[in-house]
Amino acid sequence: MNVKSLFFGAVLFMWGIADGAAMELVPDRVSAVVSLKVPGNEAKSYPLTMNPRGGNVYVCEPSERLPLEISRQVTEKEGVARINVVIKALEDVYLNYGERLSTGYAHDDCQFYMPGFWYRRNLRSPKEAPSFHTSDSWVVREDRLSAPLTAAFDSEAGKSMSVMRMDRLDKDALTTHTAGEVIVSGETSIGYTGFENVDGIAELSYGFPYKEEPRSYIRKLTLAPAVKAFQCLRKGESLSLTWEVVERDAADFSECVRYIWEYAYDTFRPAPVETPYTVERMKEVLSNYFVESYVDSTPTHYYSGVGLETATCAPKGDAEIGFIGRTLLNAFNALEYGEPLNRPDLVADAQSVFDTYLRNGFSEAGFFHEVIHYGGSGVDPVLSVRRQSEGVSAILYYLEYEKRQGREHPEWERRIKALLDMFLRLQNEDGSFPRKFKDDLSLVDASGGSSPSAILPLVMGYTYYKDKRYLECAKRAAAYLEKELISKADYFSSTLDANCEDKEASLAATTATYYLALVTKGAERTHYAELSRKAAYFCLSWYYLWDVPFAQGQMLGDIGLKTRGWGNVSVENNHIDVFVFDFVDVLNGLSKMFDEPRFSRFAEVIFTSMRQLLPYEGHLCGIAKTGFYPEVVQHTHWDYGKNGKGYYNDIFAPGWTVASLWELLTPGRAERFLE
């Protein structure tokens, strides 16, 4: 949008949070353009000039006569400026309307924020995904974002400016093409938002309907040509568009994210999702996964939950203890659930998983065989701090449960203690842990982004074994976490199939520091709790505050999915999922510690919303088997390789989705273990 026309005569007032001072935006900070397309012809763009009509209403005059009337009104209340644009068609037209707001900030001094998709400059992401590696200016579809807004943070001046869409976003429509100029097949609510570098100044861009520039992002590590959508407005029809603009003081990017999340939450006020499924019903249905995924024909028995086809859910030959398989945690869940309900099938299968992994599931050095490709390449030689940590945590839950039942497992205790001792050797001098390594401790990926994963089993190990070395190791890791991730607002590389900014890194940081707060006292406890709260805002920013609309014929919309409470995954993997585990417990705990009701209220949104796609006979939600909860939920114009918005990829990993939901449905588990 190379538009240079000026917005004359309107005055916007913004709120400086830190000192409460109003800050006037000078009249030349907004430019606007309307683009019209005649089907079969290239669209033409017309800069608009704002001429006063009286009060704070302006007529938007194009450079030549067009079959449109466009008016623009700006009102200010309590430090928030609201822009309302009304477009009336005098003839049938196909249009795209856009504005740019100059922040006045030097673009080179800015970090940018589009929640659930863009953090700082996305420099952790590769050039094949949206990032500054490819361009310093990006506009994207609103449904990519957990809240439909864009923001710039000026790190030199300590100020942020945001623009948020305020219309009811409840419609979408299909297009026949995905690149270039496209006409939507009906009505859509989806607009666009982003930021652009204009002569060295950061400008916030927003408009309707959607467009994506300089590239669109269609699947993992696949940038595609730009797209610009046009919607038909019939003669006599009017279109109303509304945005809110706020400028705030912010000490750093973390504070910027916190203020904007609170503002967006208070604006959208997402309500819990009404579903008919009780916790008992959820677990009853999900428990079928333990039955139908169980494999006992291999040296280690396991629940097959990796690389399954949604069309069959038939078991595959990959046994994975953590990450997307979560075999050990699923075994514990099946045991804990099955025993009091007198389900000997679940109990026997779970116990056989533990027994066979104890016999055949460890390397020479004492690490878990994380991934075993039965019928393929065998044991994967590359290990990860994340999967090892998930395996240790699951076994510690198992051992603590068994103790309460009066059953002892000394060999398991010896194995896990030896593995935790290996963690002490694996830790670097700066407190970090390598992301990936081999059995001889040689490094494959020295990145410290997965370090918070190690804190959880270390704190649990300290509690179980009463060994203070594990707590000291966890504290050193937390010091690294504070210095390199939390203080820099740089949460990355926790998920193992991507190397970018991701939700799971902030979730792991939030949970790890919360665990430390639970096992420490006084000022130390307060410090860890404050770190957890700081990281929690980043994690929360990945979770949707609104319901993305779907077009008729897109399955997720047709079955009524509400996206509020679901989390986007990462910059690389632009879909939503049910990754939460015990994050709701953490939010409820932080809510009490800091008297922050937003946390507990949104925790209830997550708790209810993630139950929606429960597959059972007559309500399979596109999945072949009861209880095999879907994973790659494609909610925007992006896919993992198949099917696109409104559907799943054809391959999924229900091993971790079942484990995550089970943890969600078992509140207080970590607190009880650590008390």
Secondary structure, DSSP 8 states (H G I E B T S, - for coil): --------S--EEEE-TTT--EEEE-GGGEEEEEEE--TTS--EEEEEEEEEEETTEEEEEESS--SEEEEEEEEEETTEEEEEEEEEESS-EEEEEEEEEEEEEEGGGEEEEETTTEEET-TTS-TTSSSTTT-S-EEEEGGGSSSSEEEEEETTTTEEEEEEE-S--------S-SSEEEE-SS-----EEEEEEETTEEEEEEEES-EEEEEEEEETTEEEEEEEEEEEE-TT-EEEEEEEEEEEE-SSHHHHHHHHHHHHHHHH-------S--HHHHHHHHHHHHHHTEE-SSSS-EE--SSEETTT----SEEESSTTT-HHHHHHHHHHHHTTTT-HHHHHHHHHHHHHHHHHSB-TTS-B--EEETTTTEE-S-EEHHHHHHHHHHHHHHHHHHHHTT---HHHHHHHHHHHHHHHHH--TTS---SEE-TTS-EEE---TTHHHHHHHHHHHHHHH--HHHHHHHHHHHHHIIIIIITTT--B--STT--SBBHHHHHHHHHHHHHHHHH--HHHHHHHHHHHHHHHHHHHHTB-SS-----TT-HHHHTT---TT-EE-BSSS--EE---TTHHHHHHHHHHHHT-HHHHHHHHHHHHHTTTT--BTTB-TT-SSTT-----EE-SS-BSSSS-TTEE-SEE-HHHHHHHHHHHTSTTHHHHHH-
